[in-house]
């Protein structure tokens, strides 16, 4: 099973689409709201070098922004 972390913020339509995508494919994930969780925001920026949501970490790979095709590949769905 893949370790999936989803970095989101309120009023982010692409974040909602990624959540629906993960739920639809029965993918378990841990969600971090970077507007409330400063440690998660700092991790997203400092460690993943990502400045936008959604940011998705799948095992050791990071998908920055809205990219369902890459997520499908990393999650072995395509």
MMTF fields as JSON, N, C-alpha, C and O atoms, coordinates in Angstrom:
{
  "mmtfVersion": "1.0.0",
  "mmtfProducer": "UNKNOWN",
  "numBonds": 311,
  "numAtoms": 312,
  "numGroups": 78,
  "numChains": 1,
  "numModels": 1,
  "chainsPerModel": [1],
  "groupsPerChain": [78],
  "chainIdList": ["A"],
  "bondAtomList": [4, 2, 8, 6, 12, 10, 16, 14, 20, 18, 24, 22, 28, 26, 32, 30, 36, 34, 40, 38, 44, 42, 48, 46, 52, 50, 56, 54, 60, 58, 64, 62, 68, 66, 72, 70, 76, 74, 80, 78, 84, 82, 88, 86, 92, 90, 96, 94, 100, 98, 104, 102, 108, 106, 112, 110, 116, 114, 120, 118, 124, 122, 128, 126, 132, 130, 136, 134, 140, 138, 144, 142, 148, 146, 152, 150, 156, 154, 160, 158, 164, 162, 168, 166, 172, 170, 176, 174, 180, 178, 184, 182, 188, 186, 192, 190, 196, 194, 200, 198, 204, 202, 208, 206, 212, 210, 216, 214, 220, 218, 224, 222, 228, 226, 232, 230, 236, 234, 240, 238, 244, 242, 248, 246, 252, 250, 256, 254, 260, 258, 264, 262, 268, 266, 272, 270, 276, 274, 280, 278, 284, 282, 288, 286, 292, 290, 296, 294, 300, 298, 304, 302, 308, 306],
  "bondOrderList": [1, 1, 1, 1, 1, 1, 1, 1, 1, 1, 1, 1, 1, 1, 1, 1, 1, 1, 1, 1, 1, 1, 1, 1, 1, 1, 1, 1, 1, 1, 1, 1, 1, 1, 1, 1, 1, 1, 1, 1, 1, 1, 1, 1, 1, 1, 1, 1, 1, 1, 1, 1, 1, 1, 1, 1, 1, 1, 1, 1, 1, 1, 1, 1, 1, 1, 1, 1, 1, 1, 1, 1, 1, 1, 1, 1, 1],
  "groupList": [{"groupName": "UNK", "atomNameList": ["N", "CA", "C", "O"], "elementList": ["N", "C", "C", "O"], "formalChargeList": [0, 0, 0, 0], "bondAtomList": [1, 0, 2, 1, 3, 2], "bondOrderList": [1, 1, 2], "singleLetterCode": "X", "chemCompType": "L-PEPTIDE LINKING"}],
  "groupTypeList": [0, 0, 0, 0, 0, 0, 0, 0, 0, 0, 0, 0, 0, 0, 0, 0, 0, 0, 0, 0, 0, 0, 0, 0, 0, 0, 0, 0, 0, 0, 0, 0, 0, 0, 0, 0, 0, 0, 0, 0, 0, 0, 0, 0, 0, 0, 0, 0, 0, 0, 0, 0, 0, 0, 0, 0, 0, 0, 0, 0, 0, 0, 0, 0, 0, 0, 0, 0, 0, 0, 0, 0, 0, 0, 0, 0, 0, 0],
  "groupIdList": [1, 2, 3, 4, 5, 6, 7, 8, 9, 10, 11, 12, 13, 14, 15, 16, 17, 18, 19, 20, 21, 22, 23, 24, 25, 26, 27, 28, 29, 30, 31, 32, 33, 34, 35, 36, 37, 38, 39, 40, 41, 42, 43, 44, 45, 46, 47, 48, 49, 50, 51, 52, 53, 54, 55, 56, 57, 58, 59, 60, 61, 62, 63, 64, 65, 66, 67, 68, 69, 70, 71, 72, 73, 74, 75, 76, 77, 78],
  "secStructList": [7, 7, 7, 3, 3, 3, 3, 3, 7, 6, 6, 7, 2, 2, 2, 2, 2, 2, 2, 2, 2, 2, 2, 2, 6, 6, 7, 7, 7, 3, 3, 3, 3, 6, 6, 6, 7, 2, 2, 2, 2, 2, 0, 0, 0, 0, 0, 6, 7, 7, 7, 1, 1, 7, 3, 3, 3, 3, 6, 6, 3, 3, 3, 3, 1, 1, 7, 2, 2, 2, 2, 2, 2, 2, 6, 6, 7, 7],
  "xCoordList": [0.831, 0.0, 0.882, 1.891, 0.488, 1.262, 0.927, -0.209, 1.936, 1.749, 1.433, 2.274, 0.212, -0.228, -0.525, -1.28, 0.084, -0.165, -0.689, -0.129, -1.776, -2.401, -2.348, -2.864, -1.725, -1.6, -2.605, -2.542, -3.545, -4.657, -4.811, -4.081, -5.801, -6.24, -7.697, -8.164, -8.415, -9.821, -9.97, -9.049, -11.127, -11.459, -10.484, -10.09, -10.1, -9.182, -9.915, -9.872, -10.586, -11.316, -10.463, -10.937, -9.219, -8.419, -8.156, -8.049, -8.053, -7.862, -9.067, -8.916, -10.258, -11.486, -11.553, -11.993, -11.122, -11.124, -10.153, -10.475, -8.973, -8.001, -8.559, -8.373, -9.238, -9.847, -10.889, -10.93, -11.731, -12.733, -12.067, -12.511, -11.009, -10.259, -9.706, -9.835, -9.097, -8.525, -9.62, -9.473, -10.712, -11.829, -12.434, -12.725, -12.624, -13.198, -12.351, -12.883, -11.039, -10.129, -9.741, -8.808, -10.462, -10.241, -8.799, -8.219, -8.232, -6.869, -6.927, -7.513, -6.329, -6.25, -5.198, -4.154, -5.484, -4.531, -4.665, -5.692, -3.609, -3.589, -3.64, -2.812, -4.61, -4.767, -4.187, -4.367, -3.491, -2.938, -3.471, -3.288, -4.122, -4.617, -3.512, -3.285, -2.833, -1.67, -2.044, -1.165, -3.333, -3.745, -3.817, -3.79, -3.909, -4.01, -2.794, -2.436, -2.166, -1.047, 0.267, 0.691, 0.895, 2.116, 3.258, 4.031, 3.366, 4.422, 4.241, 5.217, 2.993, 2.725, 3.03, 3.593, 2.656, 2.955, 4.467, 4.95, 5.199, 6.654, 7.257, 8.201, 6.723, 7.202, 6.945, 7.816, 5.735, 5.384, 6.349, 6.792, 6.667, 7.529, 9.005, 9.708, 9.469, 10.903, 11.41, 12.505, 10.616, 11.065, 10.674, 11.494, 9.424, 8.936, 9.143, 8.916, 9.575, 9.766, 8.497, 8.559, 7.34, 6.054, 5.418, 5.445, 4.847, 4.26, 2.775, 2.182, 2.18, 0.758, 0.083, 0.723, -1.224, -2.029, -2.883, -3.23, -3.224, -2.835, -1.384, -0.868, -0.768, 0.511, 0.283, -0.269, 0.704, 0.474, 1.8, 2.573, 2.053, 3.249, 2.799, 1.95, 3.371, 3.091, 4.41, 5.306, 4.522, 5.789, 6.858, 6.783, 7.845, 8.911, 8.767, 9.635, 7.665, 7.437, 6.467, 5.554, 6.667, 5.809, 5.206, 5.908, 3.878, 3.163, 2.759, 1.987, 3.28, 3.008, 1.907, 2.033, 0.825, -0.289, -1.215, -1.103, -2.129, -3.183, -2.688, -2.534, -2.439, -1.912, -2.397, -1.676, -3.631, -4.217, -3.505, -3.453, -2.959, -2.261, -1.039, -0.805, -0.271, 0.897, 0.464, 1.089, -0.593, -1.103, -1.523, -1.224, -2.211, -2.616, -1.41, -1.449, -0.342, 0.859, 1.502, 1.849, 1.662, 2.303, 1.504, 2.066, 0.176, -0.708, -1.008, -1.832, -0.339, -0.523, -1.989, -2.526, -2.619, -4.011, -4.123, -5.192, -3.044, -3.132, -2.428, -2.396],
  "yCoordList": [-1.181, 0.0, 1.254, 1.323, 2.217, 3.444, 4.414, 4.478, 5.159, 6.196, 7.499, 8.029, 8.013, 9.203, 10.327, 10.149, 11.483, 12.683, 13.744, 13.956, 14.413, 15.44, 16.769, 16.888, 17.76, 19.092, 19.999, 20.198, 20.552, 21.319, 22.639, 22.942, 23.419, 24.613, 24.858, 24.369, 25.613, 25.903, 26.668, 27.354, 26.541, 27.256, 26.923, 27.797, 25.656, 25.178, 24.11, 22.932, 24.503, 23.514, 22.332, 21.197, 22.551, 21.392, 20.427, 19.218, 20.961, 20.094, 19.18, 17.993, 19.734, 18.946, 17.857, 16.741, 18.175, 17.176, 16.047, 14.88, 16.373, 15.34, 14.465, 13.248, 15.053, 14.257, 13.292, 12.121, 13.793, 12.927, 11.812, 10.664, 12.155, 11.178, 10.071, 8.89, 10.443, 9.454, 8.584, 7.365, 9.213, 8.45, 7.497, 6.343, 7.989, 7.163, 5.907, 4.843, 6.048, 4.934, 4.186, 3.383, 4.457, 3.783, 3.894, 2.929, 5.089, 5.351, 6.047, 7.122, 5.444, 6.07, 7.17, 7.024, 8.267, 9.368, 10.151, 10.104, 10.861, 11.763, 13.172, 13.547, 13.953, 15.32, 16.324, 16.203, 17.312, 18.403, 19.717, 20.004, 20.508, 21.824, 22.834, 23.184, 23.293, 24.16, 25.559, 26.334, 25.897, 27.193, 27.16, 28.207, 25.968, 25.813, 25.119, 25.371, 24.252, 23.439, 24.039, 23.766, 24.858, 25.567, 24.588, 24.799, 23.527, 22.537, 21.887, 21.667, 21.581, 20.987, 21.986, 21.621, 23.252, 24.285, 24.414, 24.492, 24.436, 24.534, 23.317, 23.454, 22.125, 20.893, 20.969, 20.635, 21.415, 21.519, 22.464, 22.175, 23.584, 24.587, 24.202, 24.184, 23.897, 23.688, 22.326, 22.223, 21.288, 19.937, 19.577, 19.059, 19.851, 19.451, 20.529, 20.284, 21.73, 22.843, 23.129, 23.426, 23.039, 23.294, 24.514, 24.675, 25.365, 26.614, 26.714, 27.788, 25.587, 25.618, 24.329, 23.299, 24.43, 23.257, 22.953, 23.863, 21.703, 20.56, 20.147, 20.261, 19.674, 18.985, 17.597, 17.45, 16.579, 15.208, 14.471, 14.476, 13.838, 13.004, 11.549, 11.122, 10.798, 9.368, 8.649, 8.694, 7.988, 7.408, 8.497, 9.435, 8.41, 9.408, 10.395, 11.242, 10.285, 11.176, 12.285, 12.068, 13.466, 14.609, 15.134, 15.367, 15.315, 15.899, 17.304, 17.477, 18.294, 19.697, 20.205, 20.171, 20.678, 21.183, 20.078, 18.932, 20.438, 19.539, 18.715, 19.244, 17.421, 16.557, 15.127, 14.297, 14.852, 13.533, 12.436, 11.293, 12.76, 11.732, 11.209, 10.001, 12.096, 11.66, 10.885, 9.884, 11.331, 10.593, 9.181, 8.226, 9.043, 7.712, 6.8, 5.643, 7.311, 6.505, 6.127, 4.966, 7.1, 6.835, 5.871, 5.131, 5.895, 5.025, 3.714, 2.925, 3.481, 2.263, 2.079, 0.972, 3.178, 3.121, 3.131, 2.84, 3.459, 3.538, 2.361, 2.255],
  "zCoordList": [0.0, 0.0, 0.0, 0.703, -0.785, -0.921, 0.217, 0.688, 0.64, 1.644, 0.912, 0.187, 1.104, 0.379, 1.37, 2.325, 1.121, 1.898, 0.942, -0.133, 1.346, 0.515, 1.261, 2.372, 0.646, 1.223, 0.52, -0.693, 1.315, 0.765, 1.511, 2.454, 1.044, 1.756, 1.379, 0.351, 2.21, 1.906, 0.596, 0.151, -0.004, -1.247, -2.367, -3.14, -2.449, -3.487, -4.307, -3.952, -5.397, -6.196, -6.673, -6.621, -7.138, -7.536, -6.376, -6.584, -5.154, -3.981, -3.805, -3.514, -3.982, -3.841, -4.909, -4.633, -6.115, -7.192, -6.864, -7.085, -6.344, -5.982, -4.87, -4.9, -3.888, -2.81, -3.377, -3.0, -4.285, -4.927, -5.727, -5.694, -6.44, -7.223, -6.323, -6.646, -5.206, -4.287, -3.674, -3.583, -3.255, -2.671, -3.686, -3.371, -4.916, -5.983, -6.243, -6.56, -6.105, -6.354, -5.074, -5.076, -3.987, -2.699, -2.219, -1.722, -2.376, -1.935, -0.578, -0.452, 0.418, 1.737, 1.698, 1.062, 2.381, 2.404, 3.706, 4.383, 4.027, 5.178, 4.62, 3.79, 5.074, 4.574, 5.57, 6.781, 5.024, 5.81, 5.246, 4.063, 6.077, 5.682, 5.988, 7.146, 4.951, 5.152, 5.625, 6.003, 5.613, 6.151, 7.674, 8.321, 8.244, 9.695, 10.297, 11.448, 9.526, 10.021, 9.502, 8.379, 10.344, 9.933, 9.644, 8.71, 10.434, 10.192, 8.818, 8.1, 8.453, 7.139, 6.03, 4.998, 6.242, 5.24, 5.042, 3.912, 6.144, 6.053, 5.362, 4.584, 5.637, 4.987, 3.48, 2.677, 3.104, 1.69, 0.968, -0.143, 1.601, 0.966, 1.058, 0.048, 2.262, 2.478, 2.012, 1.46, 2.232, 1.882, 0.446, -0.312, 0.076, -1.25, -2.304, -3.489, -1.888, -2.818, -3.616, -4.809, -2.947, -3.588, -2.938, -1.718, -3.774, -3.287, -3.613, -3.519, -3.998, -4.342, -3.891, -3.676, -3.759, -3.454, -4.67, -5.423, -4.874, -4.052, -4.316, -5.428, -3.271, -3.371, -2.805, -1.715, -3.542, -3.118, -3.056, -4.014, -1.922, -1.763, -1.816, -1.033, -2.741, -2.873, -2.648, -3.491, -1.506, -1.071, -1.103, -0.309, -1.987, -2.036, -3.19, -3.399, -3.941, -5.076, -4.687, -3.89, -5.248, -4.957, -6.254, -7.238, -6.232, -7.357, -6.929, -5.986, -7.623, -7.294, -8.206, -9.43, -7.597, -8.388, -8.839, -8.403, -9.716, -10.171, -11.358, -12.459, -11.14, -12.197, -11.966, -11.414, -12.398, -12.179, -12.958, -12.503, -14.118, -14.909, -14.161, -14.122, -13.577, -12.813, -11.58, -11.231, -10.916, -9.746, -10.134, -9.418, -11.257, -11.722, -11.879, -11.462, -12.475, -12.677, -11.346, -11.133, -10.451, -9.171, -8.296, -7.489, -8.474, -7.683, -8.398, -7.936, -9.531, -10.328, -10.758, -10.711, -11.175, -11.625, -13.139, -13.676, -13.839, -15.308, -15.951, -17.177]
}
